[in-house]
């Protein structure tokens, strides 16, 4: 017998974007249901940014000891991968449970299963007899790893599998030249693996300043990462317990694991959106400046939305909160994004926010300057070998863009993001007193 449940708002996806919308809508008095087909909590805490940073923490600790090896620190310095993985699993194993507990505490209904639209306002849940009808819908189903389209593609593992490796192989190959590829290369190299990073062109991390990308590349190479440029992978084969990556450049690279990090695809194609009049492309669900889809009562937020901004966890949460306001008529203005920082969590980290150097070259009212901060006390005391920044200011002396590299680039970029959002100049920054010596106390020197 068919069961029909009715709500004010249905949310498909329980990641940060969907949960942000659900919580705010519930607080506004709406009846809300959240539908999830995989792990409660979504990609980020289960098999994305959170477990990645847990693994990176051990690498960073090892790096810190290495930096100070001839400056007073002695002792064995190695990573116990199985213990590190247990530490990671202790966190991720509780995510679904804590997410469900939060939904229960907030009296938000939840349903497990694959949602597919059957008409403009109703979805059916998997092979069950349950259908859910809602006045408004929020699509927050995120993305999935793109797959290689070569012979032997199934022999490669994706990002989720890498973050759950029981053992770290002696040698691995990572196919890709983006954020994930560089981050995994840093983790694997830090854990002691021989890493082959395979890039299909000559210019990885194209979104970032080329000079600082080269500094990151040099740092990884000093840690033993072997980077293969302009390599077109043609096939992957198995050789007993090992795998061989075949390409246009050599007879094959033999490794213990091959990781595919060739981008991500929208999960929009899993929802039968054509039944609801919602248009989408490979890059995501088509939305307008209010994050409405081509169906005015269906919205898309987070990584699945083709909103034209960086697909990041905090962006998704921001969009979820915005859409909640739109649905309850508390927001009539188009979405207005603040400056959005982006970070490659490597060793060192590479971070960027606001106007890029390439964009600034075509704007005569903008100037840029470079800073080598290696000998600044904040970094000298830790022995950091690579700390640089490129700062862009407008003619009023306000920071409008920055790219930084260093172990603490992720923290520094947040301070610079705040300065950009507040349109702060030198006088504004020096009106504050910061704890010293800290990264924040260096802010006046960026102007």
C-alpha positions, 0 to 999 in steps of 0.5 A: 500500500502506497504511503504518502507523507506531506511536508512544507519542505523536503531536503534531499541530501544530509551534508552541510548544505542540506542540514543548514537549510533543514535546521533554519527552516525548522526554526522558522516553523516549517515541517521538514524532512531530510532524505539521505541515500548513503551516509548521514552527514554527507561527503565532508565529515564521512569521506571528504575534508574532515578525514583528510585533515585528520590524516594530514594532522599527523603529516603536519606534526611530522613536518614540524619535527623535521623543520626543527631537526637541527634546531633542538628537536631530536628523536624518531619521526615516522607515521604509524598508518594503522594507528592514524587510520584508527584515529580517523575511523574513531571520528568518522564512525560516529558521524552518521549517528551524531547527524541522526541525533541532531535531526531528532533533537531538532525534530526534523524527520528523516528518511533513508533511501534514493529519492527520485521525482515522480512529478513537480513536487513529489518524490518516491523513495527507492523500491519502497512504497513511500512517496513524499510530497512537499511544497518546496524542495531543496536539492543538496546531493553533492558530487561523486568522483569522476571515473577514468575512461581507460582500460583497467579503470576499475583497478584504480581507487577513488578518494573515499577508498584512499581515505580508508586504506588499511595500509599505505603501499610502498608506492602509489600513483595518483592520477590528477593535477587538482586539489585532491591529487596534491593533498593525497600526494602530501599525505602519502609522501608524509606516510612514507610512500613513494608517490607518482603524481601524474598530471596530464598537462604542464600546469597543475592547479591552474586556479592559483598563481603559477609562481606559488604553485611552483613553490608547492611543487618544489616542496613536494619534490623535496619530500620525494614526490615524483611528478610526471607532466604531460602524461596521458594515461592509456591503461591500468593493468594488474601484475600479481599484487601490484598495478601498472600505469601505462602511458604515452611516456614509458613502459609503465609505472608499477605501484601498490595502488592507483588513485583516481583524482580526475575531478568530480561529477554532479549527482543531479542525474540520480534524481529523475529531475526531468519529471520535475521540470528541473534542468541540469548539466554535468556541472550541476543543477541550473539555478538562478540568482536565488538558487531556484532551479527551472522549477520555481519551488525546487532549489539547489545548494552546495556542490550539486548547484551550478552556481558559479562559485567554488564548491566548498563545504562552507559555501554549501552551508551558506547557500543552505541558510540563504535558501531557507530565508528565501523559502520563508520569505525572509530574503528577497535579494539575490544571493550575495557571496562574500569573499571565498577562500580556497585552500590546497591542504598540502605540505605546505598549504596553498591558499587564495582569496579575492582578486587574483594576480592574473585578474589584477593585471588588467585593472590599473587601479590595483597594485600587487606586491610579494612578501617572503615571510620565511624570516618573519618571527611567526614562521622563523621560530618554527623553522618553516622553509617556504612562506610567501604571499602575494597581496593585491590592494586597490587605490584606497589601500584596501586588500582585495586579493591574496595568495599565500603558501606556508604551513599555516596558510589556511589560518592566514587566509582567513584573516585576509578574507576578513580584511577583504570582507570588511574593506579594511585598510592599514588604519583599520587593521592597526586600530586592533590589538592582536596577541603577539607573536601570532599570525594575526599580529603580522596583519599590518605588514601586508599593507 
